[in-house]
Amino acid sequence: MVKTRLPIKLYERVEEFARVNGISVYEALRKLVERGLDRGGLYRFFEDDEFLLSLITIKVKYDGEFARKLARLLADSGRITV
């Protein structure tokens, strides 16, 4: 058995997940924890440079403002000149 306290906003999300899926809050928590463990969580994507670069490339192609922000950020870091 595991006991924990969730922030109210997170608990509300769990309740919504349970409602949408027609299950109890307890079953929803079990399923969500299992999914998180099975998928390795979002943190695995932060270690995948190719995945991150592909996301940035797509965003730059379709969002000019993002491209300008990225260019400024890189220029400020001394990595590139704009």
C-alpha positions as a Markdown table, in Angstrom:
| # | Residue | x | y | z |
|---|---|---|---|---|
| 1 | Met | 0.0 | 0.0 | 0.0 |
| 2 | Val | 1.2 | 3.5 | -0.8 |
| 3 | Lys | -0.1 | 6.7 | 0.8 |
| 4 | Thr | 0.6 | 10.1 | -0.5 |
| 5 | Arg | -0.9 | 13.6 | -0.6 |
| 6 | Leu | -1.5 | 15.2 | -4.0 |
| 7 | Pro | -1.8 | 18.9 | -4.6 |
| 8 | Ile | -5.5 | 19.8 | -5.3 |
| 9 | Lys | -5.0 | 20.6 | -9.0 |
| 10 | Leu | -3.2 | 17.3 | -9.5 |
| 11 | Tyr | -5.9 | 15.4 | -7.6 |
| 12 | Glu | -8.6 | 17.1 | -9.8 |
| 13 | Arg | -6.8 | 15.9 | -12.9 |
| 14 | Val | -6.8 | 12.3 | -11.5 |
| 15 | Glu | -10.5 | 12.6 | -10.7 |
| 16 | Glu | -11.2 | 13.8 | -14.3 |
| 17 | Phe | -9.1 | 10.9 | -15.7 |
| 18 | Ala | -11.1 | 8.5 | -13.5 |
| 19 | Arg | -14.4 | 10.0 | -14.5 |
| 20 | Val | -13.6 | 10.0 | -18.3 |
| 21 | Asn | -12.5 | 6.3 | -18.0 |
| 22 | Gly | -15.3 | 5.2 | -15.8 |
| 23 | Ile | -13.0 | 4.0 | -13.0 |
| 24 | Ser | -12.4 | 4.8 | -9.4 |
| 25 | Val | -9.8 | 7.4 | -8.3 |
| 26 | Tyr | -7.7 | 4.6 | -6.8 |
| 27 | Glu | -7.8 | 2.6 | -10.0 |
| 28 | Ala | -6.9 | 5.7 | -12.0 |
| 29 | Leu | -3.9 | 6.3 | -9.8 |
| 30 | Arg | -2.7 | 2.8 | -10.3 |
| 31 | Lys | -3.1 | 3.1 | -14.1 |
| 32 | Leu | -1.4 | 6.4 | -14.2 |
| 33 | Val | 1.6 | 5.3 | -12.2 |
| 34 | Glu | 1.9 | 2.1 | -14.3 |
| 35 | Arg | 1.8 | 4.1 | -17.5 |
| 36 | Gly | 4.4 | 6.5 | -16.2 |
| 37 | Leu | 6.7 | 3.6 | -15.3 |
| 38 | Asp | 6.1 | 1.7 | -18.5 |
| 39 | Arg | 6.8 | 4.7 | -20.7 |
| 40 | Gly | 9.8 | 5.9 | -18.8 |
| 41 | Gly | 8.3 | 9.4 | -18.3 |
| 42 | Leu | 8.9 | 12.5 | -20.3 |
| 43 | Tyr | 12.4 | 12.9 | -19.0 |
| 44 | Arg | 13.7 | 10.3 | -21.4 |
| 45 | Phe | 13.1 | 12.8 | -24.2 |
| 46 | Phe | 15.5 | 15.3 | -22.6 |
| 47 | Glu | 18.3 | 12.8 | -23.2 |
| 48 | Asp | 17.5 | 12.3 | -26.9 |
| 49 | Asp | 19.2 | 15.1 | -28.8 |
| 50 | Glu | 17.8 | 14.0 | -32.2 |
| 51 | Phe | 14.3 | 14.1 | -30.9 |
| 52 | Leu | 14.8 | 17.6 | -29.4 |
| 53 | Leu | 16.4 | 18.9 | -32.5 |
| 54 | Ser | 13.6 | 17.6 | -34.7 |
| 55 | Leu | 11.1 | 19.4 | -32.5 |
| 56 | Ile | 13.0 | 22.6 | -32.6 |
| 57 | Thr | 13.4 | 22.3 | -36.4 |
| 58 | Ile | 9.7 | 21.9 | -36.9 |
| 59 | Lys | 8.9 | 24.8 | -34.6 |
| 60 | Val | 11.5 | 27.1 | -36.3 |
| 61 | Lys | 10.0 | 26.3 | -39.8 |
| 62 | Tyr | 6.5 | 27.2 | -38.8 |
| 63 | Asp | 6.9 | 29.9 | -36.2 |
| 64 | Gly | 8.9 | 32.9 | -37.1 |
| 65 | Glu | 8.7 | 34.5 | -33.7 |
| 66 | Phe | 10.0 | 31.3 | -32.1 |
| 67 | Ala | 12.9 | 31.3 | -34.6 |
| 68 | Arg | 13.8 | 34.9 | -33.7 |
| 69 | Lys | 13.6 | 34.1 | -29.9 |
| 70 | Leu | 15.9 | 31.1 | -30.5 |
| 71 | Ala | 18.4 | 33.1 | -32.5 |
| 72 | Arg | 18.5 | 35.8 | -29.8 |
| 73 | Leu | 18.9 | 33.1 | -27.1 |
| 74 | Leu | 21.8 | 31.5 | -29.0 |
| 75 | Ala | 23.4 | 34.9 | -29.7 |
| 76 | Asp | 23.2 | 35.8 | -26.1 |
| 77 | Ser | 24.9 | 32.6 | -25.1 |
| 78 | Gly | 27.8 | 33.4 | -27.4 |
| 79 | Arg | 27.1 | 30.2 | -29.5 |
| 80 | Ile | 26.3 | 31.9 | -32.7 |
| 81 | Thr | 26.2 | 35.4 | -34.2 |
| 82 | Val | 23.1 | 36.8 | -35.7 |
